[in-house]
Amino acid sequence: MAKVVVAGKANCPYYAKAELLADYLQANLPNFRVHKITQHPDKWEQWLHDICEMNGWKHRCSPIIWRELLDRGGKGLLLGGLNDFLEYAQHYYGITSRMSSEEMLSIAEENLQEYIEVEKEEEEIKNLIKPLQIWITGASTPICYHLIPLLANGEVFGMTTEISIHLLDTDQFKEALCGIVMEAEDMALPLLRSISEHTEIDEAFIQADVVIVLDDVLLNCEVQSLENYIREVSEICQVYAPLIEKNAKSEVRVISSGKTFVNLKALMIMTYGPSIKPKNVIAVATTWESATKATLARKLNTNVAGVKNVIVWGNITGSNYIDLSHAKLYGYDCAIWGPPDFSHPLLNMIYDSEWIHSELQSAQSSLCSQLCCYGGMLPAHAVATVLRYWYHGSPPEEIVSVGIRTEGQFCVPEGIVFSMPVRFQNGNWEVMTELKINEKTQGVLGCLAHELIQEKLVALKEIQEMQPYGGDKITS
């Protein structure tokens, strides 16, 4: 069986004659199939150039007609233009077309009108599908660069959900933002409706569904005090939070990530934006989870996918505690085997307890320094993972660590952003308060909470001293 492809300009009378002849052949011949490709006159030349270059053909006018062997595959066989197709139909089937010039022109006009109407209808349907509006602040960072393809590949928000990405940063990074936009557009990601750069603060967060805050301060305690860095973080959030309240959607979800003060940024967003729902603001701790799982998998010589339920407590980018007391190993190669859902307590599989207190902590310190220097793929993957869980739910019975505003869970004081175990379900999250923690862990949590309370007190003190923000540009 053969298929003939007839392609041409919508307003071309020769294309009109060719397609009607092809329709006649398909209606009267049992093994003849036709596929028609109609192109707008303005797009025809480029389309013809591309199809000829791809197939190694030489053809310059409308229509272009080729034959494809459905049962054999391979490159199509070029027949040529209208005259070549007429000769082909006469030679093989004894059929020709006697359409007059007036009829050809009339049908060509109808074809163009129909093409315009179909294109308009498709555009209207496309506009009815509202893309998710994703705003990324501090967008010149390496995290953003690695995050964009993860957000637009369909695995985070769904394979049918289109997104529009808005990159926000200071005016000095405008050139870098333009470069990111051009590269993202060149990727031709099917779910990326649009991507744009912004440096005017008044434009920020318009109709935002998701806001990802990546802004960081460059820590150098020999140059500035901790209080000055906290002031910088507060100033950034003092700008963002009211604009999120004003411009974003009421159910906007805010994610704090980056290399520094992740918990504090989330808390300040809630402080300066009191109408933003606390349930909709979280800080990402998955970076530490993933890195710790990888370290444990290397130690145990197992697949990292089998390491589950590592908990990150406390200050995500400050003093935190990696809790392995609930961690499990699935599919571990040892003397005891079970079904796929069978697991071993991870601590029972690590016989060298000193390793946990020495090498594991050393590996975590190394990770901290790496994140401060680079911070690209791993934090981007962490943000994408948390967003996917938030929209589609986390795996059943699996623990995810995120920074949330406390309400007294696990005896942690209220009103700070503290990383703790949660589960995601039905577009929301809940703290896994059913988990049991020992006295040692409880004591550690108290120390970690004290650090965050002091950070909060310094920030609140700085808030009282700050002047109202003014100006058209984002200040760093």
C-alpha positions in Angstrom: 0.0 0.0 0.0 1.3 3.5 -0.9 0.5 6.9 0.6 0.8 10.0 -1.5 1.5 13.3 0.4 0.3 16.5 -1.3 1.6 19.7 0.2 1.2 23.3 -0.9 0.3 26.9 -0.2 -3.3 27.4 0.9 -4.0 29.9 -1.8 -2.2 28.0 -4.7 -4.6 26.9 -7.5 -2.2 24.2 -8.6 -2.3 22.8 -5.1 -6.1 22.9 -5.2 -6.1 20.8 -8.4 -3.6 18.3 -7.0 -5.5 17.7 -3.8 -8.9 17.2 -5.5 -7.3 14.7 -7.9 -5.7 12.9 -4.9 -9.1 12.9 -3.1 -10.7 11.3 -6.2 -8.0 8.6 -6.4 -8.4 7.7 -2.7 -12.2 7.5 -3.0 -12.0 5.2 -6.0 -8.9 3.1 -5.4 -8.9 0.6 -2.5 -5.1 0.8 -1.9 -4.5 4.5 -2.4 -4.1 6.8 0.6 -3.5 10.6 0.6 -2.2 12.9 3.2 -2.6 16.7 2.6 -0.4 19.4 4.2 -1.7 22.9 3.8 0.7 25.8 4.6 0.1 29.5 5.0 1.6 31.5 2.1 3.9 33.4 4.5 5.3 30.1 5.9 5.5 28.1 2.7 9.0 29.0 1.5 10.6 28.2 4.8 8.6 25.0 5.2 9.5 23.9 1.6 13.2 24.6 2.2 13.2 22.6 5.5 11.4 19.5 4.0 13.6 19.5 0.9 16.8 19.8 3.0 15.7 17.0 5.3 15.0 14.6 2.4 17.7 15.8 0.0 15.2 16.9 -2.6 15.2 19.9 -5.0 11.9 21.5 -5.5 10.9 25.2 -5.7 7.2 25.7 -6.2 3.8 24.7 -4.9 2.6 22.0 -4.7 5.2 19.4 -3.8 4.1 15.7 -3.9 5.9 12.6 -2.8 5.1 8.9 -2.3 5.7 7.0 0.9 5.7 3.2 1.2 3.7 2.5 4.3 4.9 -1.1 4.7 8.6 -0.5 4.1 9.5 2.8 5.8 12.5 4.7 4.7 12.7 8.0 2.8 9.8 9.2 0.6 10.0 9.1 -3.2 9.6 12.6 -4.7 7.1 12.8 -7.5 7.4 16.5 -8.2 4.8 19.2 -8.8 1.3 19.2 -10.3 2.3 18.2 -13.8 4.4 15.3 -12.4 1.4 14.1 -10.3 -0.9 14.3 -13.3 1.4 12.2 -15.4 1.7 9.7 -12.4 -2.1 9.4 -12.1 -2.5 9.0 -15.9 0.3 6.5 -16.2 -0.5 4.2 -13.3 -4.3 4.6 -13.0 -5.5 6.0 -16.3 -7.1 9.0 -14.5 -6.5 12.7 -15.1 -8.0 16.0 -14.0 -9.9 18.3 -16.2 -10.5 21.1 -13.7 -10.8 24.6 -15.3 -8.6 27.5 -14.2 -11.7 29.3 -12.7 -12.5 26.3 -10.6 -8.8 26.1 -9.4 -8.8 29.7 -8.4 -12.1 29.4 -6.6 -11.1 26.4 -4.6 -7.7 28.0 -3.8 -9.5 31.0 -2.3 -11.7 28.6 -0.2 -8.7 26.7 0.9 -7.0 29.9 2.2 -10.1 31.0 4.0 -10.6 27.6 5.6 -6.9 27.5 6.6 -7.2 30.9 8.3 -10.4 29.8 10.2 -8.8 26.5 11.4 -5.7 28.3 12.5 -7.8 30.9 14.4 -9.8 28.2 16.0 -6.7 26.3 17.1 -5.2 29.5 18.6 -8.5 30.2 20.5 -8.4 26.7 21.9 -4.8 27.1 22.9 -5.6 30.4 24.6 -8.3 28.6 26.6 -5.7 26.3 28.1 -4.2 28.7 30.6 -0.6 27.9 31.3 0.8 27.8 34.8 2.7 31.0 35.6 6.0 30.2 37.1 8.1 33.1 38.5 11.8 32.5 39.5 13.7 35.2 41.4 17.4 35.4 41.4 17.2 33.8 38.0 20.8 34.4 37.0 21.9 31.7 39.4 23.1 28.2 38.1 20.2 26.6 39.9 17.7 28.4 37.6 19.7 27.4 34.5 19.3 23.7 35.4 15.8 24.1 36.7 14.1 25.3 33.5 14.3 22.0 31.5 13.1 20.1 34.6 10.0 22.2 35.0 9.2 22.1 31.3 9.6 18.4 30.6 6.1 17.5 31.9 7.2 15.4 34.9 6.7 18.2 37.5 3.3 19.6 36.6 1.9 16.9 34.2 2.4 15.9 30.6 -0.5 18.0 29.5 0.1 21.1 31.5 1.7 24.0 29.7 3.8 26.5 31.7 5.0 30.1 31.2 8.3 30.9 33.0 9.2 34.4 34.1 12.8 35.1 35.1 13.4 37.9 37.6 16.7 39.5 38.6 18.5 42.8 38.9 19.2 45.0 35.9 22.9 44.1 35.9 22.0 40.5 35.0 19.6 41.4 32.1 22.1 40.1 29.5 22.4 36.8 31.3 18.7 36.4 31.5 18.3 37.1 27.8 20.8 34.4 27.1 18.9 31.9 29.2 15.6 32.8 27.5 17.2 32.3 24.0 18.6 29.0 25.0 15.3 27.8 26.5 13.4 28.9 23.3 15.9 27.0 21.1 15.2 23.8 23.1 11.6 24.0 21.6 10.1 22.3 24.7 6.5 21.4 23.8 5.1 22.4 27.2 6.9 25.7 27.5 4.3 28.2 26.2 6.6 31.1 26.8 9.7 32.3 28.8 10.6 35.9 29.5 13.1 38.0 31.5 12.1 40.8 33.9 14.1 43.4 35.7 11.4 45.9 36.5 10.1 45.1 40.0 6.6 46.5 39.3 6.1 43.7 36.7 6.9 40.9 39.2 4.6 38.0 40.0 1.7 39.0 37.8 -0.9 36.1 38.0 1.8 33.8 39.5 0.8 30.2 40.3 4.3 29.3 41.7 7.1 31.6 42.9 10.5 30.1 43.4 12.8 32.3 45.4 16.5 31.6 44.7 18.1 34.9 45.9 21.2 34.5 47.9 23.7 36.6 49.8 27.4 36.0 49.4 28.7 35.1 52.9 32.0 36.4 54.0 32.0 36.9 57.8 35.4 38.6 57.7 33.8 41.4 55.7 30.3 41.7 57.2 28.6 40.5 60.3 25.8 37.9 60.4 23.3 40.7 61.3 24.1 42.5 58.0 23.5 39.4 56.0 20.2 38.9 57.7 19.3 42.5 56.9 20.0 41.8 53.2 17.7 38.8 53.3 15.0 40.9 55.0 15.3 43.7 52.5 14.8 41.2 49.6 11.7 39.7 51.1 10.4 43.1 52.1 10.3 43.8 48.3 8.9 40.5 47.2 6.2 39.6 49.7 3.9 42.6 49.2 4.1 42.2 45.4 3.3 38.5 45.7 0.2 39.5 47.8 -0.8 42.2 45.2 0.0 40.5 41.9 0.0 36.7 42.4 -3.0 34.4 42.5 -4.6 33.9 45.9 -3.4 30.3 46.1 0.1 31.0 44.9 2.7 28.5 46.1 6.1 29.9 47.2 9.2 27.8 47.4 12.4 29.1 49.1 15.6 27.5 47.9 19.2 28.5 47.3 22.5 28.3 49.1 21.9 30.6 52.1 19.1 31.5 54.6 16.5 29.3 53.0 14.5 29.0 56.2 14.7 32.7 56.9 13.6 33.7 53.4 10.4 31.6 53.8 9.7 33.1 57.2 10.2 36.7 55.9 7.9 36.1 53.0 5.2 35.1 55.4 6.1 38.0 57.7 5.9 40.7 55.1 3.0 39.0 53.2 0.5 38.2 56.0 -2.2 37.3 53.5 -0.1 34.6 51.9 -1.2 31.3 53.3 1.5 29.8 55.5 0.6 26.4 54.1 1.6 27.7 50.7 5.2 28.6 51.7 7.9 26.0 52.1 11.7 25.7 52.1 13.4 22.9 50.2 15.5 20.4 52.2 15.6 17.7 49.5 19.1 18.7 48.5 20.4 17.3 51.8 18.2 14.3 51.6 19.4 13.3 48.2 23.1 13.9 48.9 22.9 11.9 52.2 21.1 9.0 50.4 23.8 8.9 47.8 26.6 8.8 50.5 24.8 6.0 52.3 24.3 4.0 49.1 28.0 4.3 48.3 28.9 3.1 51.8 26.5 0.1 51.5 27.2 -0.6 47.9 23.6 -0.5 46.9 21.2 1.4 44.6 20.5 4.9 45.9 16.8 4.4 45.0 16.6 1.8 47.7 17.5 4.3 50.5 14.3 5.9 51.9 13.2 8.1 54.8 16.2 10.1 55.6 15.0 13.1 57.7 16.5 16.6 57.7 15.7 18.6 60.8 16.3 22.3 61.5 18.0 25.0 59.5 18.4 23.7 56.0 21.3 26.0 55.0 22.6 26.4 58.5 22.8 24.0 61.4 20.8 20.9 60.6 20.5 17.3 61.9 20.4 14.3 59.5 18.2 11.7 61.3 18.7 8.1 60.1 16.5 6.5 62.9 13.6 6.0 60.5 15.7 5.3 57.4 15.1 2.1 55.5 16.8 0.0 52.8 14.8 -1.7 50.0 16.2 -4.3 47.7 19.4 -4.6 49.8 21.7 -7.6 48.9 22.1 -9.4 52.2 21.2 -12.7 53.8 17.6 -11.9 54.3 15.4 -11.3 51.3 11.7 -10.5 50.9 9.1 -9.1 48.5 9.7 -5.7 46.8 8.1 -3.9 49.7 10.3 -5.6 52.3 12.9 -3.3 53.9 15.7 -3.3 56.5 16.3 -0.6 59.1 19.3 1.2 57.6 21.1 1.6 60.9 21.1 -2.1 61.4 23.0 -2.5 58.1 25.8 -0.1 59.0 28.0 -2.0 61.4 30.6 0.8 61.6 28.9 3.3 63.9 31.9 5.5 64.0 31.5 6.1 60.2 28.2 7.8 60.8 29.8 10.3 63.2 33.0 10.9 61.2 32.8 10.2 57.4 29.1 10.9 57.0 29.4 14.3 58.8 32.6 15.0 56.7 30.7 14.2 53.5 27.9 16.6 54.6 30.4 19.4 55.3 31.9 18.8 51.9 28.5 19.0 50.3 27.8 22.3 52.1 31.0 23.9 50.7 30.2 22.5 47.2 26.7 24.1 47.3 28.1 27.4 48.4 30.6 27.3 45.4 28.4 25.8 42.7 24.8 24.9 43.5 23.4 23.8 40.1 22.0 20.4 39.3 21.4 19.1 42.8 19.4 22.0 44.2 17.5 22.3 40.9 16.5 18.6 41.1 15.5 19.2 44.7 13.1 22.1 43.8 11.6 20.1 40.9 11.1 17.0 43.1 9.3 19.0 45.8 7.1 20.7 43.3 6.2 17.3 41.7 5.2 16.0 45.1 3.2 19.1 45.9 1.2 18.8 42.7 0.9 15.0 42.5 1.6 13.6 45.9 4.7 12.0 47.4 5.2 8.2 47.3 3.1 6.4 49.9 4.8 5.8 53.3 7.8 7.9 52.2 9.1 10.7 54.2 10.0 14.1 52.7 11.8 16.9 54.6 10.7 20.5 54.0 10.9 23.7 56.0 7.5 24.8 57.2 6.2 27.3 59.8 6.0 25.4 63.0 2.9 25.1 65.2 4.4 23.2 68.0 5.0 19.8 66.3 7.7 17.7 67.9 7.9 20.2 70.7 9.6 22.7 68.4 8.6 26.3 69.3 5.9 27.9 67.2 6.5 30.6 64.6 9.8 29.6 63.0 10.5 27.9 59.7 11.9 24.5 60.7 12.7 21.5 58.4 10.8 18.4 59.5 9.2 15.3 57.9 6.0 15.7 55.9 3.9 13.8 53.3 2.3 15.4 50.3 -1.3 14.4 49.3 -4.0 16.0 47.2 -2.1 19.2 46.5 -1.3 19.8 50.2 1.2 18.6 52.8 0.9 17.5 56.4 3.5 17.0 59.1 4.1 13.3 60.0 3.5 13.9 63.7 3.0 10.1 64.2 6.8 9.5 64.0 8.5 8.8 67.3 11.7 10.5 68.1 14.1 9.7 71.0 15.4 12.0 73.8 18.7 12.6 72.0 16.9 13.8 68.8 14.5 15.9 70.9 17.5 17.6 72.5 19.1 18.3 69.2 15.9 19.8 67.9 15.8 22.1 70.8 19.3 23.4 70.0 18.5 23.8 66.3 15.3 25.7 67.2 17.3 28.1 69.4 19.5 29.0 66.5 16.5 29.8 64.3 14.8 31.7 67.0 17.9 33.9 67.3 17.9 34.4 63.6 14.3 35.4 63.7 14.8 37.9 66.5 17.7 39.5 64.6 15.5 39.8 61.5 12.6 41.3 63.5 14.9 43.8 65.0 16.1 44.7 61.5 12.5 45.0 60.2 11.9 47.8 62.7 14.9 49.7 61.5 14.3 49.3 57.8 13.1 52.2 55.6 10.2 51.7 53.1 11.5 50.4 49.8 11.3 52.8 46.8 12.5 52.7 43.2 11.8 51.0 39.9 14.6 48.5 39.9 15.3 45.5 42.2 18.0 46.2 44.7 20.4 43.6 45.9 
